[in-house]
């Protein structure tokens, strides 16, 4: 599968999301889309990142942007995570890694000296026409949501 590139249309893809939703990029035209990829539900950094998006959700809505969190966790795990954290946006389950591959966010990581492949925390902004306009890779959680909001305001 071809990888996304800045200033080019993002290929359509559909995947299951929380609340019995189907995440389908083509159905989101007319709105900005913020896709944030995170490694795992219910882990400290991922929880804080989701809470930051949650706490700024109204500002994203004012900018006509839809937020979607993406990880390789199951829908069941996502439903619990979303419910526990009161996220007002959907979480996309990318069990097979299709969306992760499209956005090239699977990277070699290391934990306690053991190497493995996992999601590199990354965020992407897709404009109202379905074109990738901004990417944030190797994201640090602190201050990230403000960076995304600033980038959205500049579109």
Secondary structure, DSSP 8 states (H G I E B T S, - for coil): -----TTSB----EEEETTTEEEEGGGGTTSEEEEEE-S-TTSHHHHHHHHHHHHTHHHHHHTTEEEEEEESS-HHHHHHHHHHHT-SSEEEE-TT-HHHHHTT-EEEEEETTEEEEEE--EEEEE-TTSBEEEEE-S--STTHHHHHHHHHHT-
